[in-house]
């Protein structure tokens, strides 16, 4: 219902300048595509966006159609996520025509995994004596990696499962790594299960080693794409 209201509001505000409204992802985020998009156009929707903010709904991503069609090489992970799960709420299907170049996607996955690896090493360096902090770090790391790996499955033309354990197992069929570490962390988060300090130490080291293995795996695919 909230999306129907949003679409009607946008149609009333922008008329023929509105090309498409897309719902995507598990959280039904919104992408709005325009024929042309100037700063002054953004101001027109302020009352509608204030209502969304008050209702604690995320603000839409907005782009011109030209910008949208020309940005797949910059945002290959994000575009893959949208293509994996989207619904056209209004107008033209601007998603199906998007082509993700696998070399672009591989490079972005490599970049994002490396960032995760550098970050967890840095945090462990200064917080190895703080198990609670490291558990939080492990949870955040696991969620980030699952998101990246869902898109990475497109490198092998494998549809991305919704369940995180299935994502890990699908990647594990392509590369033998300790992916169950991330399943264990996220499962514990869901069930609110706690770990001993010694267990946290083991989990952190496994997570670092496993993320490093993932990075090397994606990096070594370079010659394939």
PLY file of the C-alpha trace (Angstrom):
ply
format ascii 1.0
element vertex 225
property float x
property float y
property float z
element edge 224
property int vertex1
property int vertex2
end_header
0.00 0.00 0.00
2.80 2.43 0.89
4.44 1.83 -2.50
1.17 2.44 -4.36
0.83 5.76 -2.56
4.43 6.67 -3.39
3.96 5.84 -7.08
0.80 7.93 -7.31
2.52 10.85 -5.59
5.51 10.65 -7.93
3.25 10.47 -10.99
1.38 13.56 -9.84
4.60 15.46 -9.21
6.67 14.47 -12.23
4.17 13.39 -14.91
5.98 12.43 -18.14
9.41 13.01 -16.62
8.90 9.88 -14.51
10.26 6.84 -16.40
10.15 4.02 -13.87
9.67 3.15 -10.21
11.34 -0.09 -9.11
11.10 -2.05 -5.88
14.09 -4.28 -5.19
15.80 -6.43 -2.59
14.54 -8.06 0.56
13.68 -4.70 2.13
11.80 -3.48 -0.96
14.01 -0.46 -1.42
12.93 1.97 -4.12
14.70 3.13 -7.29
13.20 6.03 -9.24
14.28 6.73 -12.82
13.61 10.02 -14.62
14.01 11.25 -18.18
16.05 14.17 -16.86
17.06 14.92 -13.30
18.04 18.36 -12.09
18.60 19.53 -8.53
15.38 21.52 -8.74
13.47 18.30 -9.49
14.49 16.86 -6.14
12.95 19.77 -4.27
9.52 19.05 -5.74
9.19 15.76 -3.84
10.17 17.11 -0.43
6.69 16.84 1.17
6.37 13.22 0.00
9.85 12.34 1.21
9.19 13.91 4.61
6.29 11.48 5.00
8.60 8.56 4.16
11.18 9.76 6.67
8.53 10.10 9.37
7.35 6.56 8.64
11.00 5.38 8.87
11.03 4.23 5.26
14.31 4.63 3.34
14.53 7.38 0.77
14.58 6.23 -2.87
17.66 6.13 -5.03
17.09 8.54 -7.92
18.81 8.65 -11.31
18.18 9.83 -14.83
17.67 7.02 -17.33
20.93 7.87 -19.09
22.77 7.79 -15.78
21.16 4.48 -14.80
22.03 2.78 -18.08
25.62 4.00 -17.93
26.49 3.04 -14.35
26.50 -0.77 -14.36
30.30 -0.79 -14.58
30.56 1.43 -11.49
28.02 -0.42 -9.34
28.09 -4.04 -10.56
27.31 -5.54 -7.14
24.40 -3.18 -6.54
23.03 -3.72 -10.06
23.34 -7.49 -9.64
21.41 -7.28 -6.38
18.64 -5.36 -8.12
18.51 -7.76 -11.07
18.31 -10.72 -8.69
15.14 -9.44 -7.01
13.08 -6.58 -8.41
9.56 -5.55 -9.33
8.49 -2.76 -11.65
5.93 -0.67 -9.77
5.46 1.84 -12.57
6.60 2.51 -16.09
9.39 1.03 -18.13
11.37 -2.08 -17.18
14.77 -0.44 -16.91
16.33 -3.43 -15.13
16.03 -6.33 -17.58
18.01 -4.48 -20.26
20.99 -3.95 -17.95
23.98 -6.16 -18.73
26.54 -6.79 -15.99
30.03 -7.33 -17.38
31.58 -10.16 -15.40
35.03 -8.59 -15.36
33.54 -5.48 -13.73
31.68 -7.60 -11.19
34.74 -9.73 -10.38
36.91 -6.65 -9.81
34.32 -5.03 -7.54
33.87 -8.26 -5.53
37.64 -8.48 -5.16
37.76 -4.85 -3.98
34.95 -5.28 -1.45
36.32 -8.52 0.00
39.76 -6.94 0.36
38.18 -4.04 2.23
36.47 -6.46 4.60
39.74 -8.30 5.17
41.72 -5.12 5.85
39.00 -3.85 8.19
38.72 -6.98 10.34
42.51 -7.21 10.65
42.65 -3.57 11.72
39.92 -4.00 14.33
41.46 -7.20 15.68
44.81 -5.45 15.95
43.41 -2.94 18.42
40.59 -4.92 20.06
41.74 -8.53 20.46
41.20 -8.13 24.22
37.53 -7.15 23.76
35.50 -10.29 22.88
32.13 -8.50 22.82
33.41 -5.95 20.34
34.93 -8.67 18.18
31.67 -10.65 18.14
29.91 -7.54 16.81
32.68 -7.18 14.23
32.29 -10.81 13.18
28.55 -10.37 12.72
29.02 -7.27 10.57
31.79 -8.96 8.59
29.66 -12.03 7.93
26.71 -9.97 6.69
28.93 -7.94 4.36
30.55 -11.06 2.92
27.21 -12.78 2.35
26.03 -9.74 0.40
29.18 -9.77 -1.75
29.05 -13.52 -2.31
25.42 -13.40 -3.42
26.52 -11.19 -6.30
29.71 -13.20 -6.86
27.58 -16.24 -7.69
26.57 -14.43 -10.89
30.17 -14.90 -12.05
29.29 -18.59 -12.37
25.73 -17.99 -13.61
24.35 -19.38 -10.36
21.14 -17.80 -9.01
21.67 -16.32 -5.55
19.79 -18.20 -2.79
18.07 -16.15 -0.11
19.37 -18.28 2.77
22.90 -17.28 3.81
23.95 -20.86 4.50
23.00 -21.82 0.94
25.01 -18.89 -0.41
28.08 -20.12 1.46
27.59 -23.69 0.28
27.16 -22.59 -3.32
30.48 -20.73 -3.19
32.10 -23.67 -1.37
31.29 -25.84 -4.40
33.54 -23.55 -6.43
36.28 -23.09 -3.84
37.20 -25.13 -0.79
37.26 -22.64 2.08
36.05 -22.43 5.66
32.70 -20.85 4.89
30.91 -22.50 7.79
32.55 -19.95 10.09
30.15 -17.30 8.75
27.16 -19.61 9.00
28.05 -20.31 12.63
28.35 -16.60 13.46
25.05 -15.60 11.84
23.23 -18.59 13.29
24.41 -17.60 16.77
23.28 -14.02 16.16
19.80 -15.19 15.18
19.47 -17.50 18.19
21.18 -14.99 20.54
23.72 -17.66 21.44
26.91 -16.43 23.11
30.49 -17.62 22.76
33.21 -18.06 25.35
36.16 -15.68 25.11
38.38 -18.47 23.83
35.80 -19.41 21.20
35.65 -15.81 20.01
39.42 -15.84 19.59
39.17 -18.96 17.44
36.29 -17.54 15.40
38.15 -14.31 14.66
41.21 -16.12 13.40
39.11 -18.47 11.29
37.18 -15.51 9.85
40.38 -13.67 8.91
41.89 -16.75 7.27
38.66 -17.57 5.44
38.22 -14.01 4.15
41.81 -14.06 2.94
41.11 -17.32 1.09
38.01 -15.79 -0.51
39.97 -12.77 -1.64
42.64 -14.93 -3.28
39.96 -17.06 -4.95
38.20 -14.07 -6.52
41.52 -12.45 -7.41
42.66 -15.58 -9.21
39.56 -15.53 -11.42
40.99 -12.47 -13.18
42.09 -14.36 -16.27
38.65 -15.94 -16.70
36.80 -12.66 -17.24
0 1
1 2
2 3
3 4
4 5
5 6
6 7
7 8
8 9
9 10
10 11
11 12
12 13
13 14
14 15
15 16
16 17
17 18
18 19
19 20
20 21
21 22
22 23
23 24
24 25
25 26
26 27
27 28
28 29
29 30
30 31
31 32
32 33
33 34
34 35
35 36
36 37
37 38
38 39
39 40
40 41
41 42
42 43
43 44
44 45
45 46
46 47
47 48
48 49
49 50
50 51
51 52
52 53
53 54
54 55
55 56
56 57
57 58
58 59
59 60
60 61
61 62
62 63
63 64
64 65
65 66
66 67
67 68
68 69
69 70
70 71
71 72
72 73
73 74
74 75
75 76
76 77
77 78
78 79
79 80
80 81
81 82
82 83
83 84
84 85
85 86
86 87
87 88
88 89
89 90
90 91
91 92
92 93
93 94
94 95
95 96
96 97
97 98
98 99
99 100
100 101
101 102
102 103
103 104
104 105
105 106
106 107
107 108
108 109
109 110
110 111
111 112
112 113
113 114
114 115
115 116
116 117
117 118
118 119
119 120
120 121
121 122
122 123
123 124
124 125
125 126
126 127
127 128
128 129
129 130
130 131
131 132
132 133
133 134
134 135
135 136
136 137
137 138
138 139
139 140
140 141
141 142
142 143
143 144
144 145
145 146
146 147
147 148
148 149
149 150
150 151
151 152
152 153
153 154
154 155
155 156
156 157
157 158
158 159
159 160
160 161
161 162
162 163
163 164
164 165
165 166
166 167
167 168
168 169
169 170
170 171
171 172
172 173
173 174
174 175
175 176
176 177
177 178
178 179
179 180
180 181
181 182
182 183
183 184
184 185
185 186
186 187
187 188
188 189
189 190
190 191
191 192
192 193
193 194
194 195
195 196
196 197
197 198
198 199
199 200
200 201
201 202
202 203
203 204
204 205
205 206
206 207
207 208
208 209
209 210
210 211
211 212
212 213
213 214
214 215
215 216
216 217
217 218
218 219
219 220
220 221
221 222
222 223
223 224
